[in-house]
Each structure stands twice: as structure tokens, then as C-alpha cells.
Amino acid sequence: MKVGVIGGTGRIGSRLIAHLQAAGHQGTALVRSTGVDVVSGEGLREGLDGCAVCVDVSTPPAFDESARRFQEEAMSSMVEAGRAAGVEHYVVLSIVGCDEVPQVPYYAAKAYQEQALADSGVPWSVLRATQFHEFIPDVMDWTTERGVVRLPSTPLQPVAAADVVNRLVEIVLGPPTRARANLAGPESLALDDLARHVLALHPDGRAVVTDENAGLFAAVPGRELTAPRDAMLAPTTFDQWLRDSWPA
Ligand SMILES: NC(=O)c1ccc[n+]([C@@H]2O[C@H](COP(=O)([O-])OP(=O)(O)OC[C@H]3O[C@@H](n4cnc5c(N)ncnc54)[C@H](OP(=O)(O)O)[C@@H]3O)[C@@H](O)[C@H]2O)c1
């Protein structure tokens, strides 16, 4: 089966393509470096030629309000080009709880993306994952100043990117579900404590200070981003990932 992967050179996309190839399928990366822009639609129709499935694991360039415009353009381009190319299944990777935190523009844009796909009339599936283990060091860097990482105690339930890809492959190779499936890591931890785990196992001279007003996740004091009741729980704990897969 041929699968077009918008965002196929990214953290998830590159792993997804490797898994598909290993399983005897053909995954093709549809990204700007291969002449495909999901926002303008340039190259997408040709890129999806012969693809039975189109997966979108691309990411808007910023976490601000511009993410909404990216998703509006991307969803419209993907569905239009996919229809013209005869794509039979559209899959999007989204975020657990994204529709419950409209105060976070990037997450509101992901909720828009899901709904636009569901409303488009094409056969679809959505996998919602929690924050990746690999994402936590990035979050720490955003709020590091003079050797201090300031982070709120937002409850998260991060998941390893490798576990996300394993579940994504199953969905991509299965029939359209017209549903949102949730995937989370095995345990919930406060964001500031996740940062402490990172620095305990990989000390780099920084210290963590709890600051309920620091960074993007300060807007989410509740448990909206942790596993809902129906979530599938992936096996890899954060500490296991820190020991086995560092650096990301
Ligand atoms: N980070 C998390 O913790 C998390 C959690 C749950 C879900 N997700 C979702 O998972 C997905 C994948 O995340 P990731 O970490 O793998 O992303 P990533 O590593 O940042 O990769 C983004 C990909 O998007 C492509 N891209 C960006 N703009 C594009 C455009 N205009 N046209 C075509 N391709 C474009 C990039 O390639 P080029 O730049 O070469 O075009 C790259 O291949 C995202 O949808 C994200 O919302 C993330």
C-alpha cells in the first residue's frame, strides 16, 4: 500500500515511514524539501498520486494564533488534493484534550483540524496522543533563564514517540474509524517534576523552580491533557525513555 505522509521528515513522520517500509508498504514524505507545501497545496496532488492513505503529521511553525490559519489551509489542501488523487483514508495525529483547552491557541488549532477533517465528508481516523517524552526537553528550554527552568505543575501524561508510531501504524493500515482514539503514556506526572526527572538523570547545571505562571502550560492547571477514561496506555515510562533513548 502507498501512504503519503505530510510531515514525513519530522519526529513522527520519519519513524512512521520507516515502519511502513519495514512492513512492506511504501511511505512517501510530502514536505517542503520534496516540493510539497500543505499550506499552499503546491505539489500535494502529484505527491498523493497512487496513495490509498494520506497521513498528516505536519506541524505549524509557531504555537501562537497563526497555527489556526495553518490548519485551515492545510485541511482544505489535503482534502481537495486527496479527493482528486482518489485517496481512500485520511489520518491526522492530534493531541489528547485539545478541544478542552481553547485558551491554548496551538491546541485550539488542532481541535479545529480534527473537526474540519470529520466535517469534510472523507473517510477519516484521528489518533490523539499526549505530549511526547521527546517534547519535554524542548518545553524546558523555552523557559530556561540564567540556569533556572521555571515550569508550572500542570499534570501531563507523556508518551514515547516510538509508542505513538506503533499505534499510528495500526490506524494507518486499518480501515477508517471516523473516530478519535486516545493514546497516553503509562503515568501522570506534574510538568515541573518531569523536568526534575530529566535533570536528575541528565544533569546540565540547571535547576527547576516551580512557577505556576511560566510558559505555555501555565494556561492548563487542570488534568485536561492527561489520559481520558477510554485512552490506550502505552508501555514506555518517562524514566525508561530517559535511560534508554536519551538524547531524543
Ligand atoms: N510534540 C508533541 O508532544 C505532540 C503531542 C501530540 C501530537 N503532536 C502532533 O504530532 C504531529 C507530529 O509532530 P512532530 O513532533 O513529528 O513534528 P516535527 O518533528 O516538528 O515535524 C514537522 C513536519 O512537518 C513538516 N512541515 C512543516 N510545515 C509544512 C508545510 N507547510 N508543508 C508540508 N510539510 C510541512 C516538516 O517538514 P518541512 O519543514 O521540511 O516541510 C516536518 O516534516 C504534529 O501534528 C503535532 O501536532 C505532537
PDBQT file of the ligand as one rigid body, heavy atoms in Angstrom, charges set to zero:
ROOT
HETATM    1  N1  LIG A 301       5.014  17.427  20.250  1.00  0.00    +0.000 N 
HETATM    2  C1  LIG A 301       4.135  16.738  20.938  1.00  0.00    +0.000 C 
HETATM    3  O1  LIG A 301       4.327  16.481  22.132  1.00  0.00    +0.000 OA
HETATM    4  C2  LIG A 301       2.860  16.257  20.258  1.00  0.00    +0.000 A 
HETATM    5  C3  LIG A 301       1.905  15.549  21.004  1.00  0.00    +0.000 A 
HETATM    6  C4  LIG A 301       0.766  15.050  20.361  1.00  0.00    +0.000 A 
HETATM    7  C5  LIG A 301       0.587  15.281  18.997  1.00  0.00    +0.000 A 
HETATM    8  N2  LIG A 301       1.524  16.001  18.310  1.00  0.00    +0.000 N 
HETATM    9  C6  LIG A 301       1.335  16.203  16.855  1.00  0.00    +0.000 C 
HETATM   10  O2  LIG A 301       2.196  15.286  16.188  1.00  0.00    +0.000 OA
HETATM   11  C7  LIG A 301       2.462  15.758  14.880  1.00  0.00    +0.000 C 
HETATM   12  C8  LIG A 301       3.918  15.487  14.519  1.00  0.00    +0.000 C 
HETATM   13  O3  LIG A 301       4.780  16.173  15.406  1.00  0.00    +0.000 OA
HETATM   14  P1  LIG A 301       6.366  16.081  15.224  1.00  0.00    +0.000 P 
HETATM   15  O4  LIG A 301       6.971  16.363  16.567  1.00  0.00    +0.000 OA
HETATM   16  O5  LIG A 301       6.721  14.818  14.496  1.00  0.00    +0.000 OA
HETATM   17  O6  LIG A 301       6.631  17.335  14.256  1.00  0.00    +0.000 OA
HETATM   18  P2  LIG A 301       8.042  17.835  13.689  1.00  0.00    +0.000 P 
HETATM   19  O7  LIG A 301       9.151  16.929  14.078  1.00  0.00    +0.000 OA
HETATM   20  O8  LIG A 301       8.139  19.297  14.028  1.00  0.00    +0.000 OA
HETATM   21  O9  LIG A 301       7.866  17.684  12.103  1.00  0.00    +0.000 OA
HETATM   22  C9  LIG A 301       7.034  18.556  11.389  1.00  0.00    +0.000 C 
HETATM   23  C10 LIG A 301       6.977  18.114   9.945  1.00  0.00    +0.000 C 
HETATM   24  O10 LIG A 301       6.045  18.988   9.266  1.00  0.00    +0.000 OA
HETATM   25  C11 LIG A 301       6.622  19.360   8.036  1.00  0.00    +0.000 C 
HETATM   26  N3  LIG A 301       6.039  20.639   7.595  1.00  0.00    +0.000 N 
HETATM   27  C12 LIG A 301       6.012  21.815   8.256  1.00  0.00    +0.000 A 
HETATM   28  N4  LIG A 301       5.399  22.765   7.512  1.00  0.00    +0.000 NA
HETATM   29  C13 LIG A 301       4.998  22.137   6.370  1.00  0.00    +0.000 A 
HETATM   30  C14 LIG A 301       4.312  22.577   5.191  1.00  0.00    +0.000 A 
HETATM   31  N5  LIG A 301       3.892  23.848   5.048  1.00  0.00    +0.000 N 
HETATM   32  N6  LIG A 301       4.059  21.669   4.208  1.00  0.00    +0.000 NA
HETATM   33  C15 LIG A 301       4.490  20.382   4.320  1.00  0.00    +0.000 A 
HETATM   34  N7  LIG A 301       5.138  19.904   5.418  1.00  0.00    +0.000 NA
HETATM   35  C16 LIG A 301       5.402  20.776   6.418  1.00  0.00    +0.000 A 
HETATM   36  C17 LIG A 301       8.135  19.438   8.315  1.00  0.00    +0.000 C 
HETATM   37  O11 LIG A 301       8.900  19.313   7.145  1.00  0.00    +0.000 OA
HETATM   38  P3  LIG A 301       9.418  20.600   6.311  1.00  0.00    +0.000 P 
HETATM   39  O12 LIG A 301       9.762  21.661   7.306  1.00  0.00    +0.000 OA
HETATM   40  O13 LIG A 301      10.578  20.062   5.533  1.00  0.00    +0.000 OA
HETATM   41  O14 LIG A 301       8.298  20.998   5.400  1.00  0.00    +0.000 OA
HETATM   42  C18 LIG A 301       8.314  18.202   9.205  1.00  0.00    +0.000 C 
HETATM   43  O15 LIG A 301       8.454  17.041   8.397  1.00  0.00    +0.000 OA
HETATM   44  C19 LIG A 301       2.007  17.225  14.850  1.00  0.00    +0.000 C 
HETATM   45  O16 LIG A 301       0.810  17.308  14.113  1.00  0.00    +0.000 OA
HETATM   46  C20 LIG A 301       1.739  17.554  16.326  1.00  0.00    +0.000 C 
HETATM   47  O17 LIG A 301       0.699  18.486  16.483  1.00  0.00    +0.000 OA
HETATM   48  C21 LIG A 301       2.656  16.480  18.890  1.00  0.00    +0.000 A 
ENDROOT
TORSDOF 0
